[in-house]
Amino acid sequence: MPPVRGSSVRYSIGPGYPTPGVMQLLVATGAVFVLQILASFVASPEYYGDREAWLIGWFGLRPSLVLSGYAWQVVTYLFLHSGLLHLVFNMLALWMFGVDLERRWGRTAFLRYYFVCGIGAGLTVLLVSLLPFAFASDMYRAVTIGASGAIFGLMMAYGMLFPHRTILFFVFPIPMWLFLVITGAFVLAQAGSASGGVAHYAHLGGLVVGYLYLSIGTGGPWAEIKYRYVKWRMNRLRKRFDVHQGGRRWDSRVH
């Protein structure tokens, strides 16, 4: 009787162990969240109305303060989060989308893209807060925190590089390109509605800046996308003109 062999089919959840750049962002963001917790025990509860708000007041993104010289806030706001769930969801998305992107681009290009999208999202909030509308005046004094703007930029890149990969949308499996379309439409609708908040403009900014960076840039991630596009076009042309790669096939036409 032949030996019974186990199934050769393997299942995996997620992209695997975090890559170096993703791990650095996870550790740094987690460490800042620990500082937020510690700040709640050492700060005066009267400062800004609660114990940890002094940290958010200095390092969260408040357009009125950025224009007053607090320029570092367009970077530091990415590492602050409003609660554990906010942190967990953002870091989960960073792991899900960031690992494969870093494997494609390398650590330096990946981190550059992450911060370009995050800073671009912050600048989007800043620019919108200067518009001559009532909601903009509220945004001018409001504080934005969280890595969501950079995360939405990662989603844009993932959708452009891996459009046909399947992900779960609630309980429904859909291709990544469709998930990106749904997400973009939702963010655009929320940002344009009367209830649109600061975070929606940061999300929208991350998507737009990510798309522009990948579409206009001349190196890094854009080089990979251009290569894949050219390779796809060449394969289509080969099929169209019946061109065969390598060797000789005397039973086929060669052009």
C-alpha positions as CSV (number, residue, x, y, z in Angstrom):
1,M,0.0,0.0,0.0
2,P,1.6,3.3,-1.0
3,P,2.3,5.8,1.8
4,V,-0.3,8.5,2.3
5,R,1.0,12.0,1.5
6,G,-0.3,15.2,2.8
7,S,-1.9,17.8,0.6
8,S,0.5,20.0,-1.3
9,V,-1.9,23.0,-1.1
10,R,-0.8,25.6,1.3
11,Y,-2.8,28.5,2.7
12,S,-1.6,31.8,4.1
13,I,-3.1,34.9,5.6
14,G,-1.5,38.2,4.7
15,P,1.8,38.9,3.0
16,G,4.0,37.2,5.6
17,Y,6.6,38.5,8.0
18,P,7.0,42.4,7.9
19,T,9.8,43.7,5.7
20,P,12.5,46.0,7.3
21,G,10.8,49.3,6.4
22,V,7.4,48.1,7.4
23,M,8.8,46.8,10.7
24,Q,10.5,50.2,11.4
25,L,7.2,52.0,10.9
26,L,5.3,49.6,13.0
27,V,7.9,49.9,15.9
28,A,8.1,53.7,15.7
29,T,4.3,54.2,15.6
30,G,3.8,51.7,18.4
31,A,6.4,53.4,20.5
32,V,4.8,56.8,20.0
33,F,1.4,55.3,21.1
34,V,3.1,54.1,24.3
35,L,4.4,57.7,24.8
36,Q,0.8,58.9,24.4
37,I,-0.3,56.5,27.1
38,L,2.5,57.5,29.5
39,A,1.7,61.2,28.8
40,S,-1.8,60.6,30.2
41,F,-0.2,59.9,33.6
42,V,2.3,62.7,33.8
43,A,0.6,65.7,32.2
44,S,-1.9,68.1,33.9
45,P,-5.5,67.2,33.1
46,E,-6.3,70.9,32.7
47,Y,-3.9,71.3,29.8
48,Y,-5.9,71.4,26.5
49,G,-8.8,69.7,28.5
50,D,-7.3,66.2,28.9
51,R,-4.0,64.6,29.9
52,E,-2.4,63.6,26.6
53,A,-3.7,66.5,24.6
54,W,-0.4,68.5,25.2
55,L,1.4,65.9,23.1
56,I,-1.2,66.0,20.4
57,G,-1.2,69.8,20.6
58,W,2.5,69.9,19.8
59,F,2.8,67.1,17.3
60,G,-0.7,66.7,15.8
61,L,-1.4,68.5,12.5
62,R,-3.2,71.8,13.3
63,P,-3.1,74.1,10.2
64,S,-3.2,77.3,12.2
65,L,0.0,76.2,14.1
66,V,1.7,74.9,10.9
67,L,1.4,78.3,9.4
68,S,2.8,79.8,12.6
69,G,6.0,77.9,12.3
70,Y,5.2,74.4,13.6
71,A,6.2,72.9,10.3
72,W,7.2,69.5,11.8
73,Q,3.5,68.7,12.4
74,V,3.1,67.7,8.7
75,V,5.3,64.7,9.5
76,T,4.8,64.0,13.2
77,Y,1.0,63.7,13.0
78,L,1.5,60.4,11.1
79,F,2.7,58.7,14.3
80,L,-0.1,59.8,16.7
81,H,-3.4,57.9,17.0
82,S,-6.6,58.6,18.8
83,G,-7.0,55.1,20.3
84,L,-6.0,51.5,20.2
85,L,-8.5,50.6,17.4
86,H,-7.3,53.5,15.3
87,L,-3.7,52.3,15.7
88,V,-4.5,48.6,15.1
89,F,-6.5,49.2,11.9
90,N,-3.8,51.5,10.4
91,M,-0.9,49.2,11.3
92,L,-2.8,46.2,10.0
93,A,-3.3,48.0,6.6
94,L,0.4,49.0,6.7
95,W,1.4,45.3,7.0
96,M,-1.2,44.1,4.5
97,F,-0.3,46.5,1.7
98,G,3.2,47.6,2.6
99,V,5.1,44.3,2.7
100,D,4.5,43.5,-1.0
101,L,5.3,47.0,-2.0
102,E,8.6,47.1,-0.2
103,R,9.5,43.7,-1.7
104,R,8.9,45.3,-5.1
105,W,10.7,48.6,-4.5
106,G,13.2,48.1,-1.7
107,R,13.2,49.8,1.7
108,T,14.4,53.3,0.6
109,A,11.9,53.7,-2.2
110,F,9.1,52.3,0.0
111,L,9.7,54.6,2.9
112,R,10.1,57.6,0.5
113,Y,6.7,56.8,-1.0
114,Y,5.1,56.4,2.5
115,F,6.2,59.8,3.7
116,V,5.5,61.5,0.4
117,C,1.9,60.3,0.7
118,G,1.6,61.1,4.4
119,I,3.1,64.6,4.0
120,G,1.0,65.2,0.9
121,A,-2.2,64.2,2.8
122,G,-1.2,66.6,5.6
123,L,-0.6,69.4,3.1
124,T,-4.0,68.6,1.5
125,V,-5.7,69.3,4.8
126,L,-3.7,72.5,5.2
127,L,-4.7,73.7,1.7
128,V,-8.4,72.9,2.2
129,S,-8.4,74.6,5.5
130,L,-7.5,77.9,3.7
131,L,-10.5,77.8,1.4
132,P,-13.2,80.6,1.9
133,F,-15.8,78.2,3.3
134,A,-17.3,77.7,6.8
135,F,-16.2,74.1,7.1
136,A,-12.6,75.2,6.2
137,S,-12.4,77.7,9.1
138,D,-13.2,74.8,11.5
139,M,-10.5,72.6,9.8
140,Y,-8.0,75.5,10.3
141,R,-8.3,75.1,14.0
142,A,-8.8,71.3,14.2
143,V,-6.2,68.7,14.8
144,T,-5.5,65.7,12.5
145,I,-3.6,62.7,13.7
146,G,-3.0,59.2,12.3
147,A,-1.2,57.4,9.5
148,S,-4.4,57.0,7.4
149,G,-3.3,59.5,4.7
150,A,-0.1,57.5,4.1
151,I,-2.0,54.2,4.3
152,F,-4.4,55.3,1.6
153,G,-1.4,56.1,-0.6
154,L,-0.2,52.5,-0.1
155,M,-3.7,51.3,-1.1
156,M,-3.4,53.3,-4.3
157,A,0.0,51.9,-5.2
158,Y,-1.2,48.3,-4.3
159,G,-4.2,48.7,-6.6
160,M,-2.0,49.9,-9.4
161,L,0.6,47.2,-9.1
162,F,-1.7,44.3,-8.2
163,P,-5.1,45.2,-9.6
164,H,-6.4,41.6,-9.8
165,R,-5.4,40.3,-6.4
166,T,-8.4,39.3,-4.4
167,I,-9.1,40.8,-1.0
168,L,-12.1,40.6,1.4
169,F,-14.5,43.5,1.4
170,F,-16.4,42.8,4.6
171,V,-17.2,39.1,3.8
172,F,-17.2,39.4,0.0
173,P,-14.0,38.6,-2.1
174,I,-13.4,41.3,-4.7
175,P,-10.4,42.3,-6.9
176,M,-8.2,45.0,-5.6
177,W,-9.0,47.4,-8.4
178,L,-12.7,47.3,-7.4
179,F,-11.9,47.8,-3.8
180,L,-9.9,50.9,-4.7
181,V,-12.7,52.3,-6.8
182,I,-15.2,51.8,-4.0
183,T,-12.9,53.3,-1.4
184,G,-12.1,56.3,-3.6
185,A,-15.7,56.9,-4.3
186,F,-16.6,56.7,-0.6
187,V,-13.8,59.1,0.4
188,L,-14.7,61.6,-2.3
189,A,-18.4,61.5,-1.4
190,Q,-17.6,62.0,2.3
191,A,-15.1,64.8,1.6
192,G,-17.7,66.6,-0.6
193,S,-20.6,66.2,1.9
194,A,-21.6,68.6,4.6
195,S,-20.4,66.1,7.2
196,G,-17.0,65.7,5.6
197,G,-14.3,65.9,8.2
198,V,-10.6,66.5,8.3
199,A,-9.8,62.8,8.1
200,H,-11.6,62.4,4.8
201,Y,-9.5,65.2,3.2
202,A,-6.4,63.5,4.5
203,H,-7.5,60.2,3.0
204,L,-8.3,61.9,-0.3
205,G,-5.0,63.6,-0.3
206,G,-3.1,60.3,0.3
207,L,-4.9,58.8,-2.7
208,V,-4.3,61.7,-5.0
209,V,-0.7,62.3,-4.1
210,G,0.0,58.6,-4.4
211,Y,-1.5,58.5,-7.8
212,L,0.4,61.6,-9.0
213,Y,3.7,60.3,-7.6
214,L,3.4,57.0,-9.4
215,S,2.1,58.6,-12.6
216,I,4.5,61.5,-12.9
217,G,7.6,60.2,-11.1
218,T,10.6,59.1,-13.1
219,G,12.2,56.6,-10.8
220,G,11.6,54.2,-7.9
221,P,8.1,52.7,-7.9
222,W,7.2,54.3,-11.2
223,A,10.0,52.4,-13.0
224,E,8.5,49.1,-11.9
225,I,5.0,50.1,-13.1
226,K,6.4,51.3,-16.5
227,Y,8.3,48.0,-16.9
228,R,5.1,45.9,-16.2
229,Y,3.1,48.1,-18.6
230,V,5.6,47.8,-21.4
231,K,5.9,44.0,-20.9
232,W,2.1,43.7,-21.0
233,R,2.0,45.7,-24.3
234,M,4.8,43.6,-25.8
235,N,3.0,40.4,-25.0
236,R,-0.2,41.7,-26.6
237,L,1.7,42.7,-29.7
238,R,3.3,39.2,-29.9
239,K,0.0,37.5,-29.8
240,R,-1.5,40.0,-32.3
241,F,1.3,39.4,-34.9
242,D,1.9,35.7,-34.0
243,V,5.5,36.3,-32.8
244,H,7.2,33.5,-31.0
245,Q,10.0,33.9,-28.5
246,G,13.3,32.1,-28.8
247,G,14.3,29.1,-31.0
248,R,12.9,28.1,-34.3
249,R,9.5,26.7,-35.0
250,W,9.3,25.5,-38.7
251,D,5.6,24.8,-38.3
252,S,4.7,28.4,-37.5
253,R,4.9,31.7,-39.2
254,V,7.6,34.0,-37.8
255,H,7.4,37.7,-38.4
